[in-house]
């Protein structure tokens, strides 16, 4: 009699992680190319002003995309809890690629006037909807396929693939900057190339996600459809939702400051060239990526709550000094090492944050519970990090942003003390 392969065997786990992670990589590549190429396409969508004003406008549209994330967290989370993780993950990648395609072909301000930034807003809203649903669903998927003693490690791949997506985007930027196009060509039309690549890459991710296995936790769920992915069910977990909002607040603004805004900060404040700032971020993000699984394995060996306290405590103490030093630092390697240190500290948080959220909710409301409160917090604080930073600089008080960031991290530090230690008390075990 032929035996059926167990879904719990490591080979199946590897295939599931690979399928889910590759799709996540493409999603975040598409999301980040807007941020890192805004230095080049800002002039195409807005009237010519000073560089800080143009970056402020493109950052504002970046924030609008974030405002759609709670809607995506709600709709896609509910869809995932009702129809399955696989179906939701496939839909999210299709939405993201559609947004990238729109940005690829939309004419500039000089051709269609005010319609250009309006269409750009529409594309970012579609992508915001996609990313808002992606996080909760992919986090849930990775947590449900993970063995109990490897949940921290599996959770870390959420950010490993996110960072790889950004590194690919930065690599394409370096390729275009240094070998293929002149600065004039890059600002005129070359910035469209990475958005076109993102649309094509999405096709392979769609194929992988359509052939991935559904999680055993979802398929074995016995509750009625009415209890899956509803706000009435989520209301039973108000405390858990507020805990997620609290500890996500400092994490998200720190993450987007260090991984997205710093590229512009190095050019606009520290005085680095665009190509040098790109290379610095590539090196720092590569180190950040390598730190994720190592920190995830550490999270499998020690109390996750204690690890979060250490991570956020270190961020609280080092944020203002790091930002002040970077603002006056003009040497390549010292700036790179300082950013790496800040990112390694952040990795102690990012590597296990996904699994902590998933362990707070039962299977019938897990995607919605993970995705919706997280998306609300990211929309308010993550999406506004860059425009607030640029606003402080424009008003002549750049240091104010560093203290704003520190206050947000302090809120997270306090929230963690109210968080249950999910290491030994996890809803994933119920």
N, C-alpha and C positions, 0 to 999 in steps of 0.2 A: 504494500500500500504506500503511495507517494505521500510524503509529508509536506505540509504547507509551512513556508518559512515564517517564523515568528516575527511580528512587527516590533519586538523588543530587541532583536539582534543588532549588534553594533553597525553592521553593514547597512541595514535599513535606516538606522538613526543617522548615519553619515549621509545617505542619499536625501533624507528629509531635510537635514540642516543645510545641505548644499542647495537644494531646490529653493527653499525659503530664503536663504541668504543671498543667492544670486539675484533674485527678484528685488530684494531689499537694496542691494548694491545699485541696481539700475535706477530704482526710485530716488535714492538719495543723490546719485549722480545728477539726475535731471533737476532735482531741487537745488543743488548747490551751484550748478553752473550759472544760475542767475546771479547769485551773490558774488562769485569770484570774477565774472565777466562784466559786472556792472561798471567797473572802471573804464571799460571800452565802449559799451553801448549807451551809457547815460546821455551822451551828446546826440544820439540818434532819435531819442524819444522826448527830449525836452529842449526848450530854447536855450541858446548859449548863455550861460552865466558862469560864476566862479565854480571851481571844481567841488568845493564843499557843498554848495547849493544843489548841484546836479546829483551828487551822491546822496544828499538828503532826500531828494525826490525819489530816486530809485530805491532807497532804503524804505521809504514810506510804502511803496508798492510791495516790497518784500514783506512788510508788516501786514498789509492787507491780505496777502496769501495766508499768513498765520491766523487771521481772524476767521478764516474758513475751516480751520482745523477742528474746533469744537463741533462744527456741523458734521465734518467727516468722521470725527470720533464717535459721534452719536449714531449717524446713519450706518456707517460701515461696521461699527461695533455691534449694533443690533442685528445687522445682516449676518455677521459672522456667527453670533450666538444662535441665530435661527437656521441659517442655511449651511453653515460650516466655515471653517477657517480657509479651506482651499478656495471656495467660491469668492470670498471677500478679498483674498490676496490677489486673485486673478483680476477682479474688477478694479482694484486700486492701481495696478500697473497700467491698465488700459487708460484710465483717467490721466495719469501722469504723462504718458507718452502723447496723448492728445494735446495737453497744455504745451509741451515742448514743440510740437509741430506748429501750433499757432504762432509761437514766438519766432520760429524759424522763418515763416513766410510773411509776417506782418510788415508793411512798409513803414518807413520812418516818419518823424514829425514833419520834415521838409516836404514830404509827398502828400500825406493825408491829414496833416495838422493834428488837432486835439484828439482825433479818432485813434491815433497811434498809441498814446499812453492809456487810453480807455480799453483798447483791445489787449494791451499788455496786462492791465488789471484783470480782465476776464480770464486770461490764460493762467495768471497766478492764483486766481480764485479756484479754478479747476484743479490745479496742482495742490493747493492747500487742502481741498476736500480729500484728495487722494492720500496725502501724507498724514492727514489727521486720522484716517482710517487704518493706514499702514502700520503705525506704531503699535496700537493696541492689539491688532490681529496677529502681526508677526511675533510680538512678545508672547502672546498667548500660545501660538503654535509652537515656538521653541520651548516654552516651559512645559507644555503637555507631552512633548516627545522625549524630554530629558529624563535620564535615570535620576533617582533621588539624590545620589551622591555626586552628581555632575551638573546640578542645576545652575550653579554659579558660572561654570565653564560655558554651558550652552547659552546662558543669558548674555555672556560677553560678546557672542557673535552678532548680537543686535548692533553693537557699536563697531565691531570689526568691519562688517560690511558697509556700515554707514561711512566709516573713514576711508575704506577702499574706494567707494564711490567718489568721495571728495578728492582723493589722491589721483584718480584717473582724470577727473576734471582739471585738477591743477597740472597734471602731466600734459594734457592736451593744450592747456594754456601756454606752458613752457615751450612745447613743440612749435606752436604758432608764433610765439614771441621771438624765439631765438633762431629758428631755422626756415620757416616756411613763408612768413608774411612780414611785411614792413609794419611799423606802428600805424601808419596811415591806412594801410589795407585792413588791419585788424579792427580799427575803429570805424572804418567805412562799411565793411561787409563781412570781414573774417569772423566776427563774434557770433555769426549765425551758424557756423560750422558745428560747434559743440552741441547746439540744440538739435540740429539735424541728426547727429550721431546718437544722441539720446533717444530720439524717436525710433531709430533703427534697432538700437540695443534692446529696446522694450519688447520687440518681437520674440527674441530668444527667451526673455524672462517669462513672457506669456506662455510659451511652449512648456517650459520647465514647471510652471505653477499648475498648468492644466493636467500635468502627469504626476503631480505629487500626491502622496497618500494623506488621507484625512487622519486626524489624531484619534487615538483610541478613546480618549476622554470624551470627545464630542459624540462619537458614534455610539458609545455605550450609555449616553445620558438618557434617563428614563422619564424625566419630567415632561409635562405637556408643553406644546409650542408656545402657549400663552405666557408661560413663565420664563421664556427664554428672551434675553436681550431687551427687557422692558424697563422703563423708568420706575414703575411701581416696585419691581424687584430690586432695582438698584437703590431705592430709598431705604431698604433694610440695612444698607451698608454705608450710611452717612459718615460715620466716624472714619471708616477706611478711606472713603473718598476725600475727606478733608485732610487726612494724613498724607495722601498722595499729593494733593495740592501744596501742602506745606513743604514737604521735602523736595518737591520738584522745582519750587520757586527759585531757590538759589542755584540748583543744578543747571537749570535751563539757561538762565542768564549768564552764568559762568561759561557754559559750554559754547553758546553762540558768540560770546565775546572772544574766547580763545581760539575758536576754530573758524569763525566767519569774519568778524569785525577786525581782527588783528591784521589781516592782509592789507586792509585799507589804512589802519592805524599806523602801520610801519611806513607807508608812503606819505600819508597826510600829516602825521605828527612827528615820527622819528626821522623822516627825510630819506628813507631808503628808496631806491629805484623800484619800478614796478616788477622788473624781472628778479631783482634780489629778494623782494618781499615774497614773491611766489616761491622761490627756491627755499627760503627760510621755512615757509609753511609746509612745503612738501617734506622736508627733513623732520620737522617737529611732529607732523601728523603721522608719519611713518613710525616714529617712536611711540606715539600715542596708541596706534593700532597694535603694536607688539605688546604693549603693556596690558591690553584688555584681557586676553585669555589668562595671563599670569595672575592678574588681580582677581579674575573670575575663579580660578582654582584656589586662591587664598580665601575667597568667600565661601568655598565648600569646606574649608578646614576650620574656620573660626566663626564666631557669632556674627551674622550679617549686620545686626544692629550696632555692635561695637565697631565693626569695620566702617560703617557709615559715619559714626561719631568721629572716628579718627580722620576720615577723609574730609568731612565738612569742617572740622575744627582746624585742620591744616590750611584749608582754603580761606577760612576766616582770618587767620593770622598773616597770610602771605599775599593776599590780593592787592592791597594798596601798595606795599613795597614793590611788588613785581611790576605793576602798571607805571609807577613813578620812575622806576629804573628804565623800563622800556622807552618811555617818552623822551629820555635824554640819551639813549644809547644809540650809537651810530656804527658800531662794529658788528660784522656779520655773525661770527661764531658766539660771542657773548650773548647776543640777542637770541640766537637759536637755542642755546643751552638754557637760558632763562625761561623761554616758552616751553621747552621740553619738561623742565622741572614742574611748572604749573600744570601741564597736561598729565604728567604721571600722577600727581596728587589727585587730579580730577578722575583718573581712570579707576581709582579705588571706589569711587561713587558710581560712575557710569556702568562699570562691568556687572554690578549686581542689582542696579536699580530696577531693571525690567523684571527679574525673578521675584523681587520683593513685592512689586505691585501684583503680579499674577498670583502669588501665594495668599493674598488677602481676600480673594473672591472665589466663589464656587463656579463650576464649569458653565452653568446656565446663564451667567451674567458676567463672565470673566472678561471677554473682549470689550464689552461696554464699560465695565468697571475700571479696567486698566486704561482704556483709550480716552474716555470722555473727560474725567477730571484732569488727566495729564494734558490733553489738548487745550483745555481752558487755560491752564497755567502757562503753557508754552505760548499761546496766542497773546496773552496779556504781557508776559515778561520776556520770553524768548524772542518773539517777533519784534518787540519794541526796543530791544537792547541796542541795536545799531543806530536807529534814528535818535534815541535818547542820547547816546554817546556823541553823535555828530551834533546834536542840538546843544549840548553842554560846550562843545568846542566852538560852535558858531557864536555862542553868547559870551565867549571869552573865559569860561570856567571849566576847562577840561577835567580838572581834578575832582569836580563834583560827581562825575560819573563813577569814579573809583569808589567813592564812599557810598554811592547809591548801590553799587554792586555788592559791597560789603554788608550793607544793611539787609539786602535780600538773602545773602548767605546766612546771616545771623538768624533770620526767620526759619530757615531750613534746619539750622542747628537745634533750635528750640523744638521744632516739630518732631524731630527724630526721637526725642525722649518720650513722646507719647505713642510711638510706633511699637507694636508688638514685635518680638523677635521671631521672625518666621522660620528661623533655622530648624526648629523642632516642632513648630506649631503652624503647619501649612495647610491651606484649603486644598492644595493639590493632592494631599494624602487622603482626603475624604471621599 
